């Protein structure tokens, strides 16, 4: 499971000589010690951890005593909240305990009120920006932050609704004038808090604003109306204020996130409730948990399911246990279920590995023994598919392929009985959904019609992902219903009833083939060739080793990312190219006439789905000069260059995803020099024994986004 995240509950401030009413603490979650000589520190750590207490005592404290302990400032006993002790039984411990709540060492050390007052970010009656104390304290706090976050800072953005931010909060902040020049616009960034004005939905600027606002909120997480963001947005701060409607939205948005903070100040390591589709959980997961449905045998001849039986997980055994209550609302059961899900590595979720009785189960041997007979168990697949469909969770279902191949089907009249009905999947009365709400037909599968912006496309992607089975795509509802195979009881998951919309297309039609590829993941074809890549170009050059207008070693693009000037392919954005055969033809992708002295670049990210490391031979064949690179900074980058029609090959060891939890980047550059007829290549895969890796052997799956991968 991912590293626990923390949000401070303590909101102390420096006033008077301390000079700020800004909350900004991030200290330990334990209550202040009764013994003043007992150091505040996180549980199960050494005294003072994660701070270096000896460094504080020897280096920081003498400077604080010499600089800040004057009468009327921070001297004991009547200091302005932050107290610097110079006498008594343990002035070092008491000063340390007074300091710790003023430091956000868990999420963003720069937001520590202690540091803000010293470096001048927030007003302080006495300027200390040039005082030797300031860099000394900054370095001390950075060390504490590094100790507290050995794997990097925690990420709490998943607990805040990004759609609400983009649709309501960002426009309200713009309208209030707080992002105007001289205030909190990105260039002036008053108090270190700067935002982009009027960003478009789905843009990098909107994403950056969202993360910055969340970071600013997270350091004050006691209650929404007590946070600095809410307070400054509603108190006519600098003559600007949100109107009451916007203020209510802001308060609700913050509070929804803070409700997931426990009484000890820890942000829950459980997946946020909002990431799950309640309707799908109620209709497809609860019947399995309750033992009403066994997806391996829908005729009811046998039932191996029933986690919610009273002798199993139908009894409340206290906090931290998996409890499913058949009489409770689905939202309440999701609240328990979500704590046994690992969004970064879905197949390692406790709800999956315990019924398989695998190593890693927190209670092994599983008292219920082997509920799933293996990863091909359809009950397992249903549960895994539901987890894959969580918003922003790791998944092998590719977003770029969905955007260009699947989402267009939803709006294509020809994809419904060859256009004879004049309807689409997203037509009124069918699966049409407004802003991701309940669809017209009352099903759980809602489609936003004519989705073009990234947010609507993402909502459609998540909605569709709920109806896929990764390990057996042919049993995905996304395939069974429009082909009307749902009525064919030769399919294990068929209901025997016709799709209300009838047969939209045949199982052999391209629409069905694309749905199967999406549901089962992008893989090499039957001959080991990859047919789907993310592509950019064309870039003028004189040699294959000429650099693109970006750092090729660090390049990790996804669909819609900028690749160059607007005059290039797709207005200078990365996009999907799917080949009808094994040849990736750049001139076909870019729909241009034959030319010379140019190159294209293709990228894909590979996942080794096996449980062991896999020595993989990757080979590019082309009549052009080519470069093959494996890996991206900061990982080791391997490179092979082929010239004059000589292929490029690299053998690399792909880690098992379950251990590495990351994808491996593949980048191919093909150069068309004078005299070259075309600009194309093939990319194939085999193991180190020469065995071809294919869609049948299923060792490899590809995504076209570095963030999208996961098994």
C-alpha positions in Angstrom: 0.0 0.0 0.0 1.1 3.6 -0.5 2.9 5.5 2.2 0.5 7.2 4.7 -0.1 10.8 4.1 -0.5 13.4 6.9 -2.2 16.7 7.3 -1.6 18.8 10.3 -4.5 19.7 12.5 -2.7 22.2 14.6 -3.2 25.8 13.5 -1.0 28.0 15.6 0.1 31.5 14.5 2.6 34.1 15.3 1.2 37.5 16.2 2.6 40.7 17.6 6.3 40.3 17.0 5.4 37.0 15.4 3.4 39.1 13.0 0.9 36.8 11.1 -2.6 35.5 11.4 -1.9 32.8 8.8 -2.4 29.2 10.0 0.4 27.0 8.7 1.4 24.3 11.2 2.2 20.7 10.3 3.4 19.2 13.5 3.0 15.7 14.9 -0.4 14.3 15.5 0.2 13.4 19.2 -1.3 15.7 21.9 1.2 18.0 23.6 3.1 16.1 26.3 2.1 16.7 29.9 5.8 16.7 30.9 7.3 19.8 29.3 10.6 18.1 28.9 9.1 15.3 26.8 9.7 16.0 23.1 6.9 16.1 20.6 7.6 13.6 17.8 5.7 11.3 15.5 4.7 7.9 17.0 7.1 5.0 16.7 10.1 7.3 16.0 13.1 8.5 17.9 12.6 11.6 20.2 12.1 14.7 18.1 11.8 12.7 14.8 11.8 13.6 12.0 13.8 16.6 13.3 17.5 16.2 14.2 17.1 17.2 17.8 20.8 17.5 18.5 21.1 19.9 15.6 18.2 21.9 17.0 19.7 22.0 20.4 23.3 22.9 19.3 22.7 25.1 16.2 19.1 26.4 16.1 18.2 27.1 19.7 21.2 29.4 20.5 20.3 31.5 17.4 16.6 31.7 18.4 17.5 32.7 22.0 19.9 35.4 20.7 17.5 36.7 18.0 13.8 36.1 19.1 13.7 35.9 22.9 13.4 39.7 23.5 10.8 41.1 25.8 7.5 41.8 24.0 8.4 39.3 21.3 8.9 35.6 21.9 10.3 35.5 25.4 8.7 33.3 28.0 6.3 33.2 29.8 3.9 35.5 27.9 5.2 35.2 24.3 3.0 35.5 21.3 2.3 31.8 20.9 5.7 30.9 19.7 7.8 30.9 22.8 11.6 30.8 23.0 12.7 29.6 26.4 16.0 30.7 27.9 15.7 29.3 31.4 14.0 26.5 33.4 14.3 22.8 33.6 14.5 22.2 29.8 14.4 25.3 27.7 15.6 23.3 24.7 12.6 20.8 24.8 10.1 23.5 25.5 11.3 25.7 22.7 11.4 22.7 20.4 7.8 21.8 21.3 6.7 25.3 20.6 8.3 25.3 17.2 7.1 22.0 15.8 3.4 22.9 15.3 4.6 25.8 13.2 6.3 23.6 10.6 4.7 21.7 7.8 7.3 19.0 7.4 4.9 16.5 5.8 3.5 18.2 2.7 5.2 21.5 1.9 8.0 22.8 4.1 7.8 26.2 2.3 4.4 26.7 3.8 5.7 26.5 7.3 4.7 29.6 9.2 8.0 29.7 11.0 9.9 29.9 7.7 7.4 32.3 6.1 7.9 34.8 9.0 11.7 34.5 8.8 12.1 34.8 5.0 9.6 37.6 4.6 7.0 35.6 2.7 4.5 36.7 5.4 4.8 40.0 7.2 6.9 40.1 10.4 7.6 43.3 12.4 11.3 42.6 12.3 12.8 41.6 8.9 14.9 38.5 9.0 15.4 37.7 5.3 19.1 38.6 5.5 19.7 37.2 9.0 22.0 34.2 9.2 19.2 32.5 11.2 16.9 32.2 8.2 19.0 29.9 5.9 20.0 27.9 9.0 16.4 27.2 9.9 15.5 26.6 6.2 18.2 23.9 5.9 17.1 22.4 9.2 13.5 22.1 8.1 14.5 20.7 4.7 16.4 17.9 6.5 13.3 17.2 8.6 11.1 17.1 5.5 13.5 14.7 3.8 13.5 12.4 6.8 9.7 12.5 7.0 9.3 11.8 3.3 11.9 9.3 2.1 9.8 8.5 -0.9 9.0 12.1 -1.7 6.2 14.3 -0.5 2.7 12.9 0.0 0.0 13.6 -2.6 -3.4 14.6 -1.3 -4.8 15.9 -4.6 -6.9 12.8 -5.0 -9.1 13.8 -2.0 -10.2 17.0 -3.7 -12.6 17.1 -6.6 -10.8 18.4 -9.6 -14.0 18.8 -11.7 -15.5 21.1 -9.1 -12.3 23.1 -8.9 -12.2 23.7 -12.7 -15.9 24.3 -13.1 -16.6 26.5 -10.1 -13.7 27.4 -7.8 -11.2 28.6 -10.4 -13.8 30.9 -12.1 -14.8 32.2 -8.7 -11.2 33.0 -7.8 -10.8 34.8 -11.2 -14.0 36.8 -10.7 -13.0 37.9 -7.2 -9.9 39.6 -8.5 -7.5 37.7 -6.2 -5.5 36.5 -9.2 -5.0 40.0 -10.5 -1.6 41.5 -11.1 -0.1 42.6 -7.8 -2.0 40.0 -5.8 -1.8 36.3 -6.4 -1.1 36.1 -10.1 1.7 33.8 -11.0 4.2 36.5 -11.6 3.9 38.5 -8.4 2.7 35.6 -6.2 2.0 37.5 -3.0 2.8 35.4 0.2 4.3 32.7 -2.1 0.8 31.8 -3.4 0.5 32.4 -7.1 -2.0 31.1 -9.7 -2.5 31.3 -13.4 -5.5 33.6 -14.4 -8.3 32.2 -16.5 -6.8 28.8 -17.4 -8.8 26.6 -19.8 -10.2 23.4 -18.5 -7.8 20.5 -19.0 -4.8 22.8 -19.6 -1.5 22.4 -17.7 -2.1 25.8 -16.1 -5.4 24.5 -14.7 -3.7 21.4 -13.4 -1.0 23.5 -11.8 -3.5 25.8 -10.1 -5.4 22.8 -8.7 -2.3 21.3 -7.2 -1.1 24.7 -5.8 -4.5 25.4 -4.2 -4.7 21.9 -2.7 -1.2 22.3 -1.3 -2.2 25.6 0.3 -5.4 24.0 1.8 -3.8 20.9 3.1 -1.5 22.5 5.6 -4.5 23.8 7.6 -6.8 20.8 7.7 -8.9 21.2 10.8 -12.2 22.4 9.3 -13.0 24.1 6.0 -14.0 27.4 7.5 -10.8 27.5 9.5 -8.4 27.1 6.6 -6.4 30.0 5.4 -7.8 29.7 1.9 -11.4 30.0 3.0 -10.6 32.7 5.5 -8.7 34.9 3.1 -11.3 34.3 0.4 -14.2 35.5 2.5 -12.9 38.2 4.9 -12.6 41.0 2.3 -8.8 40.2 2.2 -7.1 43.1 0.3 -10.5 44.4 -0.7 -11.5 41.2 -2.5 -14.0 38.6 -1.5 -15.9 35.6 -2.9 -19.6 36.0 -3.1 -21.7 33.9 -0.8 -22.5 31.2 -3.4 -18.9 30.8 -4.3 -17.9 30.8 -0.7 -20.3 28.0 0.0 -19.0 26.0 -2.9 -15.4 26.5 -1.6 -16.3 25.5 1.9 -18.1 22.3 0.7 -15.2 21.5 -1.6 -12.6 21.7 1.1 -14.8 20.0 3.7 -15.5 17.0 1.4 -11.7 16.4 1.3 -11.1 17.1 5.0 -13.8 14.6 6.0 -11.4 12.0 4.9 -8.9 13.1 7.6 -9.1 11.0 10.7 -9.1 12.3 14.3 -5.3 11.8 14.5 -4.7 14.1 11.5 -3.9 11.4 9.1 -5.2 11.5 5.6 -6.7 8.1 5.0 -4.6 5.7 3.1 -8.0 4.3 1.8 -9.0 5.2 -1.8 -11.3 8.2 -1.8 -15.0 7.3 -1.9 -15.7 9.5 -4.9 -13.4 7.4 -7.1 -15.9 4.6 -7.2 -19.2 4.2 -9.2 -21.8 3.6 -6.6 -24.4 2.1 -9.1 -21.9 -0.4 -10.5 -20.9 -1.4 -6.9 -24.5 -1.9 -5.9 -25.6 -3.8 -9.0 -22.5 -5.9 -9.9 -20.2 -6.1 -6.8 -22.7 -6.4 -3.9 -24.5 -9.4 -5.5 -21.2 -11.2 -5.5 -20.3 -10.2 -2.0 -23.8 -11.2 -0.7 -23.6 -14.6 -2.5 -26.5 -13.9 -4.7 -24.4 -14.1 -7.9 -21.5 -16.3 -8.9 -20.1 -15.0 -12.2 -18.5 -18.4 -12.9 -22.0 -20.0 -12.9 -24.8 -17.6 -13.5 -27.3 -20.5 -13.7 -26.9 -20.9 -10.0 -25.8 -24.5 -9.9 -23.1 -23.5 -7.3 -22.0 -20.5 -5.3 -18.5 -20.0 -4.0 -19.2 -16.3 -3.3 -20.7 -14.7 -0.3 -18.1 -12.6 1.6 -20.9 -10.8 3.5 -22.0 -14.0 5.3 -22.2 -13.4 9.0 -19.4 -15.9 9.7 -17.2 -14.0 7.3 -17.1 -10.3 6.5 -20.8 -9.7 7.3 -19.9 -9.2 11.0 -18.4 -5.9 12.2 -15.2 -6.9 13.9 -14.1 -3.3 14.7 -12.0 -0.6 13.1 -9.6 -1.7 10.3 -11.5 -4.8 9.4 -13.3 -5.6 6.1 -17.0 -5.3 6.8 -19.8 -5.6 4.3 -23.3 -5.0 5.6 -26.1 -6.2 3.2 -28.6 -4.0 4.8 -26.5 -0.8 4.6 -26.4 1.7 1.8 -23.9 1.0 -0.9 -22.0 4.2 0.0 -21.4 2.8 3.5 -20.1 -0.5 2.1 -17.8 1.3 -0.3 -16.5 3.2 2.7 -15.2 -0.1 4.1 -14.3 -1.6 0.7 -12.1 1.3 -0.3 -9.7 0.7 2.5 -8.7 -2.7 1.0 -7.9 -1.3 -2.4 -4.5 -0.3 -3.8 -5.0 2.1 -6.6 -1.3 2.2 -7.4 -1.1 -1.5 -7.9 -4.7 -2.8 -8.2 -3.9 -6.5 -8.5 -2.2 -6.2 -5.1 -5.4 -5.0 -3.4 -6.3 -6.9 -0.3 -9.8 -7.6 -1.6 -8.1 -9.6 -4.4 -5.0 -11.3 -3.0 -6.7 -12.5 0.2 -9.5 -14.5 -1.6 -6.6 -16.0 -3.6 -4.8 -16.8 -0.3 -1.6 -15.2 -1.7 1.5 -13.9 0.0 0.9 -10.2 0.9 -2.5 -10.9 2.4 -2.6 -9.1 5.8 -4.4 -12.1 7.3 -2.9 -15.2 5.8 -3.9 -17.9 5.6 -7.2 -16.3 4.5 -9.9 -17.8 6.9 -12.2 -18.3 4.0 -9.5 -20.2 2.1 -9.3 -19.8 -1.7 -12.5 -18.0 -2.8 -11.1 -17.3 -6.3 -9.6 -20.3 -8.2 -7.2 -18.0 -9.9 -6.8 -14.8 -11.9 -9.1 -16.2 -14.6 -11.9 -16.5 -12.1 -14.7 -14.3 -13.4 -15.6 -13.1 -9.9 -12.0 -12.0 -9.5 -12.1 -10.3 -12.9 -15.3 -8.4 -12.1 -13.7 -7.1 -8.9 -10.5 -6.2 -10.7 -12.3 -4.4 -13.5 -14.3 -2.4 -10.9 -11.0 -1.3 -9.3 -9.4 -0.5 -12.7 -12.3 1.9 -13.3 -11.6 4.1 -10.4 -10.8 7.7 -11.2 -7.0 8.3 -11.5 -6.2 4.7 -10.3 -3.5 2.7 -12.1 -5.0 0.7 -15.0 -3.8 -1.0 -18.2 -6.8 0.4 -20.1 -5.3 3.1 -22.3 -6.8 6.6 -22.4 -5.4 7.6 -25.8 -6.8 4.5 -27.4 -10.2 5.2 -25.8 -10.2 8.8 -27.0 -9.5 8.0 -30.7 -11.0 4.6 -31.1 -13.8 4.0 -28.5 -15.3 7.4 -27.7 -16.1 8.2 -31.3 -18.2 5.0 -31.5 -20.5 6.5 -28.9 -21.5 9.4 -31.2 -21.5 7.5 -34.6 -24.9 6.7 -36.1 -23.2 4.2 -38.3 -22.1 2.3 -35.2 -25.7 1.5 -34.5 -27.2 -0.9 -37.1 -25.3 0.8 -39.9 -27.1 4.1 -39.3 -30.6 2.7 -40.0 -32.1 4.0 -36.7 -30.5 7.5 -36.8 -29.4 6.9 -33.2 -26.1 6.8 -31.4 -25.2 5.2 -28.1 -25.2 8.7 -26.6 -28.6 9.7 -28.0 -31.4 11.0 -25.8 -33.2 8.1 -24.2 -30.2 5.8 -24.5 -26.9 6.3 -22.6 -26.8 10.1 -22.8 -25.5 11.6 -19.6 -25.3 15.3 -18.7 -22.0 16.2 -17.1 -21.4 12.6 -16.0 -24.7 12.2 -14.2 -27.2 9.3 -14.4 -28.0 8.3 -18.1 -31.4 8.7 -19.7 -32.0 4.9 -19.9 -31.5 4.4 -16.1 -28.4 2.1 -16.6 -25.1 2.6 -14.8 -23.3 3.4 -18.1 -23.6 7.1 -18.8 -21.9 8.8 -21.9 -21.4 12.5 -22.3 -22.4 13.1 -25.9 -19.9 14.6 -28.3 -17.2 14.8 -25.7 -14.1 16.7 -26.9 -12.5 18.3 -23.9 -10.2 16.2 -21.8 -12.4 16.2 -18.7 -15.5 14.9 -20.5 -13.4 12.4 -22.3 -11.9 11.2 -19.1 -15.4 10.8 -17.5 -16.5 8.7 -20.5 -13.3 6.7 -20.2 -14.0 5.9 -16.5 -17.6 5.1 -17.2 -16.6 2.6 -20.0 -13.8 1.1 -17.9 -16.4 -0.1 -15.3 -17.7 -2.5 -18.0 -14.5 -4.2 -19.0 -12.9 -7.5 -18.0 -9.1 -7.2 -18.6 -8.2 -10.8 -18.5 -11.1 -12.0 -20.7 -12.2 -9.0 -22.9 -14.8 -11.1 -24.6 -16.8 -11.2 -21.4 -16.7 -7.4 -21.0 -20.2 -5.8 -20.9 -18.8 -3.1 -23.1 -18.5 -5.8 -25.8 -21.4 -8.2 -24.9 -24.2 -5.6 -25.0 -23.6 -3.7 -28.4 -22.9 -7.0 -30.1 -26.0 -8.5 -28.4 -23.7 -11.4 -27.3 -25.3 -10.7 -23.9 -28.2 -12.8 -25.1 -25.9 -15.7 -26.2 -25.6 -18.0 -23.2 -22.5 -19.6 -24.6 -20.9 -16.6 -23.0 -20.3 -17.2 -19.3 -21.5 -13.7 -18.3 -24.4 -13.5 -20.7 -27.8 -12.7 -19.1 -29.8 -14.4 -21.8 -31.7 -11.2 -22.5 -31.3 -9.0 -25.6 -29.5 -5.7 -25.4 -32.4 -3.1 -25.2 -30.7 -1.3 -28.1 -30.5 -4.5 -30.2 -27.4 -5.6 -32.0 -25.4 -2.4 -32.8 -22.6 -4.1 -34.7 -21.3 -7.7 -35.3 -18.6 -9.4 -33.3 -16.4 -9.3 -36.3 -16.9 -5.6 -37.1 -14.1 -3.1 -36.5 -16.1 -1.5 -33.6 -16.1 -4.8 -31.8 -12.4 -5.4 -32.5 -11.5 -2.0 -31.1 -13.6 -2.6 -28.0 -11.8 -5.9 -27.4 -8.4 -4.3 -27.7 -9.4 -1.5 -25.3 -10.8 -3.9 -22.7 -7.9 -6.4 -22.9 -5.2 -3.8 -23.2 -2.9 -2.8 -26.1 -0.6 -5.8 -26.8 1.7 -7.0 -29.6 -0.3 -8.7 -32.3 -0.1 -12.4 -33.1 3.3 -12.0 -34.7 4.8 -9.9 -31.9 4.5 -6.5 -33.6 3.2 -3.4 -31.8 0.5 -1.6 -33.9 -0.5 1.3 -31.6 1.9 4.1 -30.6 1.9 7.8 -29.5 3.4 9.8 -32.3 4.7 13.3 -33.1 6.4 15.1 -35.9 7.5 15.9 -38.5 10.7 17.6 -37.4 13.3 19.0 -39.9 16.8 17.5 -39.5 19.9 16.5 -41.3 20.7 13.3 -39.4 18.9 10.8 -37.2 21.0 12.0 -34.2 19.7 15.6 -34.5 17.8 16.6 -31.3 14.0 17.2 -31.3 12.8 20.4 -29.8 12.6 18.7 -26.4 14.8 16.5 -24.2 14.5 13.1 -25.8 16.0 11.3 -22.8 13.5 12.8 -20.3 10.5 12.7 -22.7 7.4 11.0 -21.3 4.5 12.3 -23.3 0.8 11.5 -23.3 -2.0 12.4 -25.6 -2.7 16.1 -26.0 0.8 17.0 -24.7 2.6 19.6 -26.8 5.2 18.2 -29.2 6.3 21.3 -31.1 5.0 24.1 -33.3 1.3 24.4 -34.3 2.3 23.9 -38.0 3.3 20.3 -37.2 1.1 17.2 -37.1 -2.1 17.6 -35.0 -1.3 21.3 -34.2 1.8 20.2 -32.5 0.3 17.7 -30.1 1.1 14.0 -29.4 -1.6 11.7 -30.7 -2.4 8.0 -31.3 -1.5 6.2 -34.5 -3.0 2.7 -35.0 -1.6 0.7 -37.9 -3.8 -1.7 -39.8 -0.7 -4.0 -40.1 2.6 -4.1 -38.4 4.1 -1.1 -40.1 4.1 2.3 -38.4 4.0 4.7 -41.3 4.7 8.2 -40.3 3.8 9.7 -43.6 0.4 8.0 -43.4 0.0 9.2 -39.8 0.6 12.8 -40.7 -1.2 12.6 -44.0 1.6 14.4 -45.9 3.2 14.0 -49.2 6.6 12.2 -49.4 9.4 14.5 -48.3 13.0 14.4 -47.1 15.3 15.5 -44.3 12.8 15.0 -41.5 12.1 12.6 -38.6 9.2 11.4 -36.6 9.1 10.1 -33.0 6.9 7.3 -31.6 6.5 6.5 -27.9 4.9 3.7 -25.9 5.1 2.4 -22.3 5.4 -1.3 -21.7 4.4 -3.3 -18.6 5.6 -6.8 -17.8 2.5 -8.5 -16.5 4.3 -11.6 -15.3 5.4 -12.2 -11.7 9.1 -12.4 -12.6 11.6 -10.2 -14.4 11.5 -10.7 -18.2 14.5 -10.4 -20.5 12.9 -8.9 -23.6 14.4 -8.4 -27.0 13.0 -5.3 -28.7 13.8 -4.9 -32.4 13.1 -2.0 -34.8 13.3 -2.7 -38.5 13.2 0.1 -41.1 14.6 1.2 -44.4 15.3 4.6 -42.7 18.0 5.5 -40.2 16.5 4.9 -36.8 17.2 5.3 -33.0 15.7 3.0 -30.4 15.8 4.2 -26.8 14.6 2.2 -23.8 14.0 4.0 -20.5 13.8 7.6 -19.6 15.6 9.8 -17.1 16.3 9.4 -14.2 16.3 5.6 -15.1 19.1 4.2 -17.2 18.6 5.0 -20.9 19.7 2.3 -23.4 20.2 3.3 -27.0 20.7 1.5 -30.3 21.2 3.3 -33.7 20.5 1.7 -37.0 21.6 3.2 -40.3 21.1 2.5 -44.0 18.3 0.0 -43.4 20.1 -1.9 -40.6 17.7 -2.6 -37.7 18.2 -1.5 -34.1 17.9 -4.1 -31.3 18.0 -3.8 -27.5 17.7 -6.6 -24.9 16.4 -5.2 -21.7 15.2 -6.7 -18.4 11.7 -5.6 -17.7 10.8 -5.7 -14.0 7.6 -7.4 -12.9 5.1 -4.6 -12.5 3.9 -5.9 -9.1 7.4 -5.1 -7.7 8.4 -2.1 -9.8 5.0 -0.4 -10.0 6.1 1.5 -13.1 6.1 1.3 -16.8 9.2 1.3 -19.1 9.3 3.9 -21.9 10.1 2.9 -25.5 11.0 5.6 -28.0 11.7 5.2 -31.7 13.0 8.0 -34.0 12.9 7.4 -37.7 14.8 9.7 -40.1 14.0 10.3 -43.8 17.2 11.4 -45.6 17.7 12.3 -49.2 16.8 9.3 -51.4 14.6 7.5 -48.8 11.3 6.5 -50.4 9.2 6.5 -47.2 9.3 7.0 -43.4 8.2 3.9 -41.5 9.3 1.1 -39.2 8.2 -2.0 -37.3 8.7 -2.7 -33.6 8.6 -6.4 -32.5 9.1 -8.2 -29.2 10.5 -11.6 -28.2 12.1 -13.1 -25.1 15.8 -13.8 -24.8 15.2 -17.4 -26.1 13.6 -16.1 -29.3 10.0 -16.9 -28.3 7.7 -14.2 -29.8 5.7 -12.3 -27.2 2.1 -11.8 -28.5 -1.5 -11.0 -27.6 -2.0 -14.7 -27.0 1.0 -15.2 -24.7 0.0 -12.0 -22.8 3.3 -11.2 -21.2 3.3 -7.6 -22.2 0.7 -4.8 -22.2 1.3 -1.2 -23.4 -0.1 2.1 -22.5 0.4 5.5 -24.2 0.7 7.5 -21.0 3.4 7.2 -18.3 0.7 7.7 -15.6 -1.8 5.2 -17.0 0.0 2.0 -16.4 -0.9 -0.5 -13.7 -1.8 -4.1 -13.3 
